[in-house]
Each structure stands twice: as C-alpha cells, then as structure tokens.
Amino acid sequence: MKKTSQPLKALCCLGWIAGCVSGQWLNYPTPGIPRLPDGKPNLAAPVPKTADGKPDLSGVWRINYRPYSSNIANDLKPGDVQSWAEALTKQRQENLGKDDPSSIHCLPFGPRVNFAMDATPLKIVQTPALIVILGQDLTYRQIFLDGRQLPSDPNPDFMGYSVGQWEGDMLVVTTAGYNDRTWLDYSGHPHTEVLRTIERFHRNDFGHLEITETFDDPKAYARPWTVRVTGDLIPDSDLLEYVCNENEKDSAHMVGKASDLKAVEVAPEVLAKYAGVYTATLSLGRPIRFEIFPSGGELWFSRDGGARQPLTPVSNTRFVVPGFSGAQLEFVEENGDTAALQLHGIAGDARLPRVREGK
Amino acid sequence: MRKLELLGCLALIASCASGQWLNYPAARIPRLPDGKPNLSAPTPHSPDDKPDLSGLWTYDLPAIPNAVQVDQQRFQVNLEEIVLTPEGKALQQKRRENYFPGAECLPSNLPKLTATLPYKILTLKGMVVFLYEEENRFRQIFMDGRELPKDPNPTWWGYSVGKWDGDTLVVDTSGFNDDEWILPGRYPHSDALHIIERYRRRDFGHLEIQFTIDDLKVYAKPWTVKAYSHLIPDTELLEYVCIENEKDLKHMVGVDK
C-alpha cells in the first residue's frame, strides 16, 4: 500500500503545485457517460435528464474559481464594500490570511463553497426532492426541493439552509441562515448573518456547468451583486478523501504581516530582463505556465493564460503575488541571464525554466 | 406552506421555538389515525423492488443481550468473540496509553456513525449515500458493480462497494488507514481491516445493522458488532462542526494503563 498522507492539504492549499496522487477510483470508466468513437467522454453531448424530465446536474465538477476565489468583490466598485467591511478585509490581508477559518483552520467553507480553490471539486447528487452537494473535505450540503420554505428564525450555521426550485432548466437555490464566521474569499471579505445567496445552476451540455450566484448582504455591502463561474465535469473519476485537520501544519508557520515586506523600486531595465514565458510540468503531468510582462514600470504576470495581475517587488529578484497569502516569485539567474522562475508557496517550491525570452 | 407551519406550531407549541426544520412534516410517511408516524408499517421498496433504506435514522438500543456502551456508543457485542493476536495486544496496549483521534475531530470509527447521532440514507441509482450528522461527513457506497480497488490509498473510511443479498444491503469496505479504533479506547485496527456491513430495514421504522470486523493482523478471527436504529420522521439533520471551538484536546493528559 502506498500512502499519500498529508502533503495533500498543503499541496492543494496554494494551488501552485496542486495535483493529487492517483490510485483508486480516479480512473474508473463510469457507466452512463456518452462517449466518442475513441472511447473518450463526449463532454459536448446533450444535457442528461432525470426521470421527471429535469436536467440532471449529477456529477463531479471542477469549478473554475478565478478570479472570485481570491476576490469575491472583483466586480464591485469602490464604495460598494461598506467601510467596516473594507477595513476588516485590509486587516485580514495584513495578517496574510492566517485567520482564514476555512482554508487554514479547517472549518466549513460556508457561502464561498462554490468559489474556494480548496473546496473544488464538488459532487452533485440529485434526487427529485433533495439535491446533495458533496465536498472533497467529506462534508455535504443539502438543498430541499420538496416545497418547504426557508426557516423564518434559523439557528445560524456555516452552510445555511437551502431550498431550491426549477425555473425551466435552471436550478435556483436560495440560502439564508448563515453564521457570520466565514470569509467570502481568500482576501477576507466578510459577511453578516443577514447574508442571503441565490445560486442559479445551469448545465450547458454534458460536460459544462454554469453557476451564477447573487450575494445580498445589506449590512456589509451597498448592493447585491452577482458573480458567475463555470464548472467542468470530471468524468470517470471521483472525490478523494481529504481531512483538512489531519496533521494540520500550516497555521503554525503563518507568521508575520503583509507590511513586513517593504515594497522597493526596481529599475525598468531590470524588470525588462524578466520578460518571457516560464513553464514546467508538475505532478500528474499537470502543466503550469507563467507569462511575465514588464509594463508601466511594474511587473505583471499571467498564469495559465489568465488575467494579468501586478506583482509587488520586495527586492530586485523577488516579487510578492497579491492575494495569495505571501506567495512569492523569484527570478533565478544563471551565467548572467534569467534562467528560471522559482515559485515559493507555503506548500513548497517549484522551478519553471524560461522557455521564451522577451515579449 | 406557511399556514401549515403555523398550524404545526399551534399543535406543538413546545417544540417550535428552535426555528429550523426540526419539526417539518415529511412527505410519504405512513401515519396512524392520530397523525403520528406508523413506524411498524411495512418496509418501503424502491421502483426496482429492493427495500428502500432512505430516511433519517438514529441509534436505538432495545433490550438485547450483550449490550455494551463504549464512550457513549451503544452496540451489541459478544466480547468473547474478540480474540486479539499478540500483535493486536501490543497495538491495543500502545494505543490505550493516549490515543483518541476523535478528540482531534478526525473521522470516527464506522460503527460509531450509526450509534451516536442521526444519519440520513439516500438510495440512488448505482449508489447509496450516507449523510452523517457526526462531523457533517458523508460516505458513498458504489452499487454500480465496480470492484474494490486493489492498491488503495489508505483512508479513514476506506472504499465501499455494495450489493443486495435478498432484503439486506451488504457493504464491503477495505482500504482503511490504521489510525482509528473499532471501539474507541478498547479495540484498535490495522490497515488490513476489512468491514462487511449488513443493513436490513425490518419495517418502516427500524433498521438492523451488523458489522463484521475482519482484521487478521489484530484479531485471531472475525467478530461482529450489531447496532440498531429507528427512523426519526418529520425532522432533519443539524449542522455539527466538531472542530469549532474545540476544547477537549488540551485536557486529555495522562496515560491510561
């Protein structure tokens, strides 16, 4: 027997080096999946239906959580976050996210479950009167479709109380009764007990899900807002057992403050040296690709073709990634030339050689 | 719907204060003339004619011989059946000194899951899902004919496949780690553990469960644990988060010898 053991938590935590070891039913050809002539799952096949004619949302889904995982308020305007909530978010960032109740202290994800990097994948199990969403961390959520109303005076809890109904081929889930102990994202945006969420689940085809979620918390935000993420079916696989609090080692190492790292000025000609594309293959053959662009006196990066994000220099060679609890990028020179990008995360490091120089 | 809730409140004034869905009249429950659930009605069946185990259950301890209570968990165990191997004795001795993963909110031993807090069974096509109030955790039992993995990554709850043996659901689980007890503080297990669970819904309101514990590294022969559950109608699971405000661990000092 082999034992994957705890690096799982750490590895999946920062997402830099994520990728979990295989073994059991992670490659089990699941019955009922439409297939192409070569045997691969046909992810563009039509939406499956249940016996009562509703779209069947069942399946293991990997959620494309960016950018909301790190910033749920990404689409909000300045001023939409009430000042107390903004100040609390800043304080949580200053502490480098070490008080994150869910991803560090292993409490349930609460209303951020659809957006948290370390909550995905989720498995939807659908029955006519009850839909259950199973999480990788062995916890579950129940959504009642039997016509009951939300409780009028709920005992506040982490995941709240959820009722759902079908609007055409859209599952609409309303949740209230959350406690105020969880964060909405890794940056630490807070919420209060009056938070109400409305999730709209739509399965676009066999392999693709769309979740549109409205957050309404008038005690913390000026207006309700809506974010949209997509999910990709993970066919022929299943959830792994993930026990966050088994041998938890992160929190003891999370010391220091964001302001300990003083931003420095780096000369534009130094930044220009770092331009290029850096790639590596991580565990399970998972590719990772960083593109580095100097622009306007700052250094920007794009990971795996995603949105450009600015980097904060703390030395001529080291840069802090915003919103990632102190994760850093370091440019490594060999023979006077930039040779590689070193990623420093809580979980450990990864080295990405430069494969293309310049823009 | 609201009127219904209100009526329910008037009828049961004492118990409506708590708020959530603890007094929600569930559909499809056979009732006596006075409206109470008829727990001795016949066992319900799925469309495929198998017994339908679906429902919310909680532990029961009828007046039975060999009843034991271990750390608030109540079972029927014939203690004479339990014969430790020398390796098993050594492990028991070592573990008894101070080893309680439950106090660290790690996943519970399987028999405990049916012997302390409520749990819900969902029977689906190709799968049975257990939702446990204990730690808000779930288990999946695959009924789609797959075999147990040959070289599993050891986990707290192993890998489970199920099939029907007449009117009994038989669940076969292996691939455990060696970090838990079978019965806490008494009977440990190794990673050679193999558990067979048998679930039989005797009538509408009663479930009989038998665990066969097969771990030849620790026990000279397989032994059994029986547990009994009854249906709890018209209510729901509550959220239970063990690790929230956990205070036990730092008080668990000293050695049990």
Interface residues (C-beta under 8 A of the other chain):
Chain A: M1 K2 K3 T4 V21 G23 Q24 W25 Y28 T30 P31 G32 H105 C106 L107 P108 V125 T127 A129 L130 V132 L134 L138 T139 Y140 Q142 F144 D146 G147 R148 Q149 P151 S152 D153 P154 N155 D157 F158 M159 Y161 G177 D238 L239 L240 E241 V243 N245 E246
Chain B: M1 R2 E5 S18 G19 Q20 W21 Y24 A27 E104 C105 L106 P107 L122 L124 G126 M127 V129 L131 E135 N136 R137 F138 Q140 F142 D144 R146 P149 D151 P152 N153 P154 T155 W156 W157 Y159 G175 N177 D191 E236 L237 L238 E239 V241 I243 E244
